[in-house]
Amino acid sequence: MDHFGGAVSGPRPGRMRDRRGRGPRGPMALPGPLSPRSVPAHRPARASFDLLVGDVIAALEPHFAVETDHVQVVVEEAPLLPPEWTDDVPLSIVTPDAGGSRVVLFRIPIAQRCGSNEDLEDLVWATVLDRLSEVWHISPDDLDPRPR
């Protein structure tokens, strides 16, 4: 008689389940010969959001070189709001900074209002363009380098 009461031990046949929606784990997600640049198969949401914002800022780089007002764009998780706050949670704010302005994007409120990656990209573009147009006094349509 086997020790486990008839239970099969060892690796399970078929595909492994992704029980909690966190993507692949274990040896197949580690850098190796199938990922030559040693890029992990899973990227946290925070890192993906930061890369998306970096891509938007890189596309707007010609405006940063031309405009006289220095602007720093940063990402924070969420705004600190007082307990009595009843309005919608802001997606971003503009604050004065030494030598210019600071645009703060709030990752969690932006991500929660989006249903897909395309929606997230569109909302990040819209938010950044709106805030930069506020600082530089230029129409968001004039700032947007994407083809229409």
N, C-alpha and C positions, 0 to 999 in steps of 0.2 A: 504494500500500500504506500502511495506517495505521501509525502509530508504535508502537502498543501491541499489535500482533500479533493484531488482531481483538477485543481486550477492549473491553467497553463502559465508557465513563467517564461520570461524572455521577451524579445521585441514583439510588438503587435504586428500582425500582417496589415498591409494597406497603408494609407496615408495617416500621418499624425494629425490630431485635431488641434485647432487653434481655439482653445476654450475661452480665452478672455479677450480675444481680438487684438492682441499685442504683436501680431506678426510672427514670423519664424524665429525660433530660438534654437540654441544648441550649435553643434558643429557646422550645420549648413549655413548659419548666419555669420560665422566668423570669417575674417579675411583669409583667403587662401588661393589656390591655383585657379579657381573659377572666378575670382574677383581680383584681377591683377593689380589694381590700384589700391588694394587693401581697404576697400570701402565696405563698411558693414551693410548688410541687407536691410536693416531697420534704422530709420532716423527718427528721433523723438520729435514730437509736434513743435516744440520750442525751436529746435534747430531748423526744421523745415520752414517755419514762419520767418526766422531770421534770414534764411537764404532768400526767401521770396522778397522780403523788404530790401535786402541787398541788391537783388536783381532790378527792382523798381528804381532804386537810387542810382544804380549804375546806368540805367537807361536815361535818367534825367541829368546825368553828369554834365552835359554841355550847358545846362541852365545854371548849375552850381558855379561853373567857371565864369559865366558872364555877369550874374547878379552881384550887386555890391553888398547886399545884406547877407552876412554869414548865417547859415542855418545848420544846425546839428539835428539829425534824425535818430531817435533812440526808441527801443522797444522795452516796454515793461509789461508785467503779467496783467495787472488790473489796477484801476485807480483806487486810492484810499478815499472812501466816501463816508460822511457822517451817518450815524444810524437813522437819522430822520430824513435821509435822502429819499425822494419819491419819484423823481424824473427818471428817464432812461439812463442807463449807464453810458457815459461818453466813450466813444471809440478812440478819440485822440484829443490832445490839447496842445496849444501853443503857449510857451512861457518865455519871458525874456531871459536871456543868458548873457554872460559877459562877452561882449563883442558881437552880439547878434541875437538870434532866437533859437529855441529848442522845440522841435516837434516831437511829442511823445505819443507813440502808438501803443494801445493797450491790446495785447494779444488775445486774451481770453474773451472779452466782449466782442471783438471782431470775429473770432473763430466760432463763437456760439451763434452768431447771426447767419452763418453760412451752412448750406446743405451739401456742398461739394467743393472740390478743389478749385473748379472754375469760378464758383461764386466767391470763394476766398480771395483768389487772385484779383477779381474785379473789384471787390470791396477794398482791398489793400490799395490798389491803384487809385480808386476814387477818393479814399481817405487821404492818401499822401498828396494827391493833386489838389484837393480842396484846401488842405492846410498850407501847402507851399504857395498856392495862389493868394491865400489870406496874408501871408508874410510878404510876398513879393508884389502884391497888387497887380497880378496878371490873371487873365481868365484861365480856368483849368483846361479848357479846350486848346488854348495856345501853348500850354505846357506839355500836353500829352503827345509823346512822340510816336505812339502806336498808330498804325494805319487805320483809317476810319472805314 
